């Protein structure tokens, strides 16, 4: 999830608009302002709605494919990033550098879940800005926030366990630390499970329970997880018996081959299935097909959120993270594209200004498609 001050300002403006106009009746006059967050799918806008979804789904598939290809096949006209990382070339001079990158990615997402994804809405709500707090909740159109955040924690678990199923791999940080420092290992395992459980304990949906006691506990659990991961990194850096290439290389190789590559492959496959579902919906516009497309969105979302502990390399350098997961959205700009059909506004290129790139990224990706597919946690319906 990428945020910016610009987007937060836009978000606040939209929220104020929603508050100011929530009691106004829509008399269908041409000059009435349509609240972007409340726009409905209808027979009048169906063609533009489906064209927009088709374009967003195609971009998601292309970005997911570019991400997997960059890791698995070729990156920047050279060897695959997986090869570069495992052989610790370029900026990764040693296996320890790779482990540091892995753990810093885990620390970053633990912090982001606690302080931004849960913390930003919580703080806004506590300060009396209840509408802004609602709009700050990621994935609130689908009511999938809590599972998204849990999958973020699972991305940390997978990185530490060296697997995708919750069972430790032989060549993993889990096995290494459990034999070298059992107390620290137990602390890491407990902190990971504690954060996941605390997030799942927030009453569903999170958007309706922003200021709950459980939300506060989840933030605390994420902070404790981040602190434990910092301790783990320091221990590995300082412990000469384990921070050699000989000890750490097999762990790095397993991490890439068993965690990263399968996650990105699943993302590519499920993004492809999502595009197919969106196309099928366009070809046969029924409520049942809206539901199928929503299910495909949820399935594609899982590997993406389970990859957020490793947002380094191509996903960062190619701008693929904000391309696919920019938040919050510029809902007003989305409605303008629905009305204009100017889908080029989703595209950007190197050399564009930061503001232009952010504007393009805020009208594409998972959350734009979520906005178009879901309403109040349910699939949209056909009249």
C-alpha positions as CSV (number, residue, x, y, z in Angstrom):
1,X,0.0,0.0,0.0
2,X,1.4,3.4,-1.0
3,X,0.2,6.6,0.4
4,X,1.1,10.2,-0.1
5,X,0.4,13.6,1.4
6,X,-1.3,14.6,-1.9
7,X,-3.7,11.6,-1.7
8,X,-4.4,12.3,1.9
9,X,-5.4,15.8,1.1
10,X,-7.7,14.5,-1.7
11,X,-9.1,12.0,0.7
12,X,-10.0,14.7,3.2
13,X,-11.7,16.8,0.6
14,X,-13.8,13.8,-0.5
15,X,-14.7,13.0,3.1
16,X,-15.8,16.6,3.7
17,X,-17.9,16.5,0.6
18,X,-19.6,13.3,1.8
19,X,-20.4,14.8,5.2
20,X,-21.7,18.0,3.7
21,X,-24.0,16.4,1.2
22,X,-25.2,13.3,3.0
23,X,-28.6,14.7,3.7
24,X,-29.2,16.3,0.3
25,X,-31.8,14.6,-1.9
26,X,-30.8,13.8,-5.4
27,X,-33.3,15.5,-7.7
28,X,-31.4,14.3,-10.8
29,X,-30.6,17.8,-12.0
30,X,-27.7,18.0,-14.4
31,X,-25.7,20.2,-12.1
32,X,-26.1,18.0,-9.0
33,X,-22.8,16.7,-7.6
34,X,-22.7,12.9,-7.5
35,X,-20.9,11.7,-4.4
36,X,-18.1,9.6,-5.8
37,X,-18.1,7.0,-3.0
38,X,-21.8,6.4,-3.5
39,X,-22.0,6.1,-7.2
40,X,-24.1,3.2,-8.4
41,X,-23.7,0.8,-11.3
42,X,-26.7,1.2,-13.7
43,X,-27.8,0.5,-17.2
44,X,-26.9,4.0,-18.1
45,X,-23.2,3.8,-17.1
46,X,-22.8,0.0,-17.7
47,X,-20.7,0.3,-20.9
48,X,-18.2,2.7,-19.4
49,X,-18.2,0.8,-16.1
50,X,-17.2,-2.5,-17.8
51,X,-14.7,-0.8,-20.2
52,X,-13.0,0.7,-17.1
53,X,-12.9,-2.6,-15.3
54,X,-11.5,-4.3,-18.4
55,X,-8.7,-1.8,-18.6
56,X,-7.9,-2.0,-14.9
57,X,-7.9,-5.8,-14.9
58,X,-5.6,-5.9,-18.0
59,X,-3.1,-3.5,-16.2
60,X,-3.2,-5.6,-13.1
61,X,-2.4,-8.8,-15.1
62,X,0.4,-6.9,-16.9
63,X,1.9,-5.7,-13.7
64,X,1.7,-9.1,-12.0
65,X,3.3,-10.7,-15.1
66,X,6.1,-8.1,-15.1
67,X,6.7,-8.7,-11.4
68,X,7.0,-12.5,-11.8
69,X,9.0,-12.3,-15.0
70,X,11.5,-9.9,-13.4
71,X,12.1,-12.3,-10.5
72,X,12.0,-15.5,-12.5
73,X,13.3,-14.9,-16.0
74,X,14.9,-11.5,-16.9
75,X,15.2,-8.2,-15.2
76,X,16.4,-5.0,-16.9
77,X,17.7,-7.0,-19.8
78,X,19.9,-9.0,-17.5
79,X,19.6,-12.0,-15.3
80,X,16.5,-12.7,-13.2
81,X,16.4,-10.8,-10.0
82,X,16.1,-14.1,-8.2
83,X,19.5,-15.1,-9.5
84,X,21.0,-11.7,-8.6
85,X,19.6,-11.9,-5.1
86,X,20.7,-15.5,-4.4
87,X,24.2,-14.9,-5.7
88,X,24.3,-11.6,-3.8
89,X,25.5,-9.5,-6.6
90,X,24.9,-5.8,-7.1
91,X,23.9,-4.1,-3.8
92,X,23.7,-7.4,-2.0
93,X,27.4,-8.3,-1.4
94,X,26.9,-11.1,1.1
95,X,24.2,-13.5,2.2
96,X,24.0,-11.4,5.4
97,X,23.0,-8.4,3.3
98,X,20.2,-10.5,1.8
99,X,19.0,-11.6,5.3
100,X,19.1,-8.0,6.4
101,X,16.9,-7.1,3.4
102,X,14.4,-9.9,4.2
103,X,14.1,-8.8,7.9
104,X,13.9,-5.1,7.1
105,X,11.0,-5.9,4.7
106,X,9.3,-7.8,7.5
107,X,9.9,-4.9,9.9
108,X,8.4,-2.4,7.4
109,X,5.2,-4.3,6.9
110,X,4.7,-5.0,10.6
111,X,5.1,-1.2,11.2
112,X,2.8,-0.3,8.3
113,X,0.0,-2.6,9.4
114,X,0.1,-1.3,13.0
115,X,0.8,2.4,12.4
116,X,-0.8,3.1,9.0
117,X,-3.4,0.5,8.0
118,X,-4.9,0.3,11.5
119,X,-3.3,3.3,13.2
120,X,-4.2,6.0,10.7
121,X,-8.0,5.3,10.8
122,X,-7.8,4.8,14.5
123,X,-6.0,8.1,15.2
124,X,-8.4,10.0,12.9
125,X,-11.4,8.5,14.7
126,X,-10.0,9.3,18.1
127,X,-9.5,12.9,17.1
128,X,-13.1,13.2,16.1
129,X,-12.6,12.9,12.3
130,X,-14.9,9.9,12.0
131,X,-15.7,10.3,8.3
132,X,-12.1,10.7,7.3
133,X,-11.3,7.7,9.5
134,X,-13.7,5.6,7.5
135,X,-12.2,6.7,4.2
136,X,-8.7,5.9,5.4
137,X,-9.5,2.2,5.9
138,X,-7.9,0.2,3.1
139,X,-10.1,-2.4,1.3
140,X,-13.3,-1.0,2.9
141,X,-15.3,-1.4,-0.3
142,X,-15.0,-5.2,0.0
143,X,-14.9,-5.3,3.8
144,X,-11.7,-7.3,3.4
145,X,-9.4,-5.1,5.5
146,X,-8.9,-7.5,8.4
147,X,-7.9,-10.4,6.1
148,X,-5.6,-8.2,4.1
149,X,-3.8,-7.2,7.2
150,X,-3.6,-10.7,8.5
151,X,-2.1,-11.8,5.2
152,X,0.5,-9.1,5.6
153,X,1.5,-10.7,8.8
154,X,1.6,-14.1,7.1
155,X,4.1,-12.6,4.6
156,X,6.4,-12.2,7.7
157,X,5.6,-15.7,8.9
158,X,6.4,-17.2,5.4
159,X,9.7,-15.3,5.3
160,X,10.7,-16.6,8.7
161,X,9.4,-20.2,8.3
162,X,10.7,-20.4,4.7
163,X,7.4,-21.9,3.5
164,X,3.9,-20.9,2.5
165,X,1.9,-23.4,4.7
166,X,3.0,-22.5,8.2
167,X,5.4,-25.5,8.4
168,X,9.1,-24.6,8.8
169,X,11.4,-25.5,5.9
170,X,14.7,-27.2,6.7
171,X,16.7,-24.2,5.3
172,X,14.9,-21.4,7.1
173,X,15.5,-18.7,9.7
174,X,13.1,-20.7,11.8
175,X,15.3,-23.7,12.0
176,X,18.5,-21.7,12.4
177,X,17.4,-19.5,15.2
178,X,15.5,-22.3,17.0
179,X,18.8,-24.2,17.4
180,X,21.0,-21.1,18.2
181,X,18.7,-19.0,20.4
182,X,15.6,-20.8,21.5
183,X,14.3,-17.9,23.6
184,X,14.6,-15.4,20.7
185,X,13.0,-18.0,18.4
186,X,10.1,-18.5,20.7
187,X,9.7,-14.7,21.0
188,X,9.6,-14.4,17.2
189,X,7.0,-17.2,16.7
190,X,4.9,-15.8,19.5
191,X,5.0,-12.3,18.1
192,X,4.0,-13.4,14.6
193,X,1.1,-15.5,15.8
194,X,0.1,-12.8,18.3
195,X,-0.1,-10.1,15.7
196,X,-2.2,-12.3,13.3
197,X,-4.6,-13.3,16.1
198,X,-5.0,-9.8,17.4
199,X,-5.9,-8.6,13.9
200,X,-8.4,-11.4,13.5
201,X,-9.9,-10.5,16.8
202,X,-11.0,-7.1,15.5
203,X,-14.8,-7.3,15.0
204,X,-15.7,-7.6,11.3
205,X,-15.8,-5.3,9.4
206,X,-12.9,-3.2,10.6
207,X,-14.5,-0.1,9.0
208,X,-17.3,-0.4,11.6
209,X,-15.0,-1.1,14.5
210,X,-12.1,1.4,14.0
211,X,-12.0,2.6,17.5
212,X,-12.5,-0.8,19.2
213,X,-10.4,-2.1,22.0
214,X,-9.4,-4.9,19.7
215,X,-7.9,-2.4,17.2
216,X,-5.7,-0.9,19.9
217,X,-4.5,-4.4,20.9
218,X,-3.7,-5.2,17.3
219,X,-1.6,-2.1,16.9
220,X,0.3,-3.0,20.1
221,X,0.8,-6.5,18.8
222,X,2.2,-5.2,15.5
223,X,4.6,-2.9,17.4
224,X,5.8,-5.8,19.5
225,X,6.3,-7.9,16.3
226,X,8.4,-5.1,14.7
227,X,10.5,-4.7,17.9
228,X,11.1,-8.5,18.0
229,X,12.2,-8.5,14.3
230,X,14.6,-5.7,15.0
231,X,16.1,-7.8,17.8
232,X,16.3,-10.8,15.5
233,X,18.2,-8.8,12.9
234,X,20.7,-7.4,15.5
235,X,21.3,-10.9,16.8
236,X,22.1,-12.3,13.4
237,X,24.4,-9.4,12.6
238,X,26.3,-9.8,15.9
239,X,26.5,-13.6,16.0
240,X,29.6,-14.6,14.1
241,X,28.8,-18.3,14.1
242,X,25.7,-17.8,11.9
243,X,26.2,-14.8,9.8
244,X,28.5,-16.3,7.2
245,X,27.6,-17.1,3.6
246,X,28.0,-20.8,4.3
247,X,25.3,-20.7,6.9
248,X,22.9,-18.2,5.4
249,X,23.1,-18.9,1.6
250,X,20.8,-22.0,1.8
251,X,18.3,-19.9,3.7
252,X,18.4,-17.1,1.1
253,X,18.0,-19.7,-1.7
254,X,15.1,-21.4,0.0
255,X,13.4,-18.0,0.7
256,X,13.6,-17.1,-3.0
257,X,12.6,-20.5,-4.5
258,X,10.0,-21.6,-1.9
259,X,8.5,-18.3,-0.7
260,X,9.0,-15.4,-3.2
261,X,8.7,-17.1,-6.6
262,X,5.7,-19.2,-5.8
263,X,3.9,-16.2,-4.3
264,X,4.5,-14.1,-7.3
265,X,3.6,-17.0,-9.7
266,X,0.3,-17.4,-7.8
267,X,-0.3,-13.6,-8.1
268,X,0.3,-13.7,-11.9
269,X,-2.0,-16.7,-12.2
270,X,-4.8,-15.3,-10.1
271,X,-4.5,-11.8,-11.8
272,X,-5.0,-13.6,-15.1
273,X,-8.0,-15.4,-13.7
274,X,-9.3,-12.1,-12.4
275,X,-9.1,-10.5,-15.8
276,X,-10.9,-13.5,-17.3
277,X,-13.7,-13.1,-14.7
278,X,-14.0,-9.4,-15.5
279,X,-14.1,-10.1,-19.2
280,X,-16.8,-12.8,-18.6
281,X,-18.8,-10.3,-16.6
282,X,-18.6,-7.8,-19.5
283,X,-19.8,-10.4,-22.0
284,X,-22.7,-11.6,-19.7
285,X,-23.7,-8.8,-17.4
286,X,-25.4,-10.6,-14.5
287,X,-25.4,-10.3,-10.8
288,X,-24.0,-13.8,-10.6
289,X,-21.0,-12.8,-12.8
290,X,-20.4,-9.8,-10.6
291,X,-20.2,-12.2,-7.7
292,X,-17.8,-14.4,-9.6
293,X,-15.6,-11.4,-10.4
294,X,-15.6,-10.4,-6.8
295,X,-14.5,-13.8,-5.7
296,X,-11.7,-13.7,-8.3
297,X,-10.6,-10.3,-6.9
298,X,-10.5,-11.8,-3.4
299,X,-8.4,-14.7,-4.6
300,X,-6.0,-12.5,-6.4
301,X,-5.7,-10.2,-3.4
302,X,-4.4,-13.0,-1.1
303,X,-0.9,-13.6,-2.8
304,X,-0.4,-9.8,-3.2
305,X,-1.0,-9.1,0.5
306,X,1.1,-12.2,1.3
307,X,4.0,-10.6,-0.6
308,X,4.2,-7.3,1.2
309,X,7.1,-8.4,3.4
310,X,9.3,-8.5,0.3
311,X,8.5,-5.2,-1.4
312,X,12.1,-4.7,-2.7
313,X,13.7,-5.2,-6.0
314,X,11.5,-5.0,-9.1
315,X,8.2,-4.3,-7.3
316,X,9.8,-1.2,-5.9
317,X,12.1,-0.1,-8.7
318,X,9.5,-0.5,-11.4
319,X,6.7,1.2,-9.5
320,X,4.7,-1.9,-9.4
321,X,3.6,-1.6,-5.7
322,X,1.7,1.7,-6.2
323,X,0.6,0.6,-9.7
324,X,-1.2,-2.3,-8.1
325,X,-2.0,-1.2,-4.6
326,X,-2.1,2.6,-4.4
327,X,-4.3,3.8,-1.5
328,X,-6.3,5.9,-0.8
329,X,-8.0,6.3,-4.2
330,X,-8.9,9.5,-5.9
331,X,-12.6,8.6,-6.2
332,X,-13.6,11.8,-7.9
333,X,-11.0,11.1,-10.6
334,X,-12.3,7.5,-11.0
335,X,-15.8,8.9,-11.7
336,X,-14.4,11.4,-14.2
337,X,-12.8,8.5,-16.1
338,X,-16.1,6.7,-16.0
339,X,-17.7,9.7,-17.6
340,X,-15.0,10.6,-20.1
341,X,-13.7,7.1,-21.0
342,X,-10.2,8.5,-21.0
343,X,-8.4,5.4,-19.8
344,X,-5.0,6.9,-20.8
345,X,-5.2,8.7,-17.4
346,X,-4.1,5.4,-15.8
347,X,-0.8,5.3,-17.7
348,X,2.4,6.9,-16.8
349,X,6.0,6.7,-18.0
350,X,9.5,7.5,-16.8
351,X,10.1,11.2,-16.8
352,X,6.6,12.1,-15.7
353,X,6.4,14.3,-12.6
354,X,5.8,12.6,-9.3
355,X,2.4,14.3,-9.1
356,X,1.4,12.9,-12.6
357,X,2.6,9.4,-11.6
358,X,0.6,9.4,-8.4
359,X,-2.5,10.7,-10.2
360,X,-2.3,7.8,-12.6
361,X,-1.6,5.2,-10.0
362,X,-4.6,6.3,-7.8
363,X,-7.1,5.4,-10.6
364,X,-5.9,1.9,-11.3
365,X,-4.9,-1.3,-9.4
366,X,-6.6,-3.5,-7.0
367,X,-8.5,-0.8,-5.1
368,X,-10.0,0.8,-8.2
369,X,-11.3,-2.5,-9.3
370,X,-12.5,-3.2,-5.8
371,X,-14.4,0.2,-6.0
372,X,-16.1,-0.9,-9.2
373,X,-16.9,-4.5,-8.2
374,X,-18.0,-4.1,-4.5
375,X,-20.4,-1.9,-2.6
376,X,-20.7,-2.1,1.2
377,X,-18.9,-5.4,1.4
378,X,-21.0,-7.1,-1.3
379,X,-20.8,-7.6,-5.0
380,X,-22.6,-4.9,-7.0
381,X,-25.8,-6.1,-8.7
382,X,-27.3,-5.6,-12.2
383,X,-30.7,-4.0,-12.3
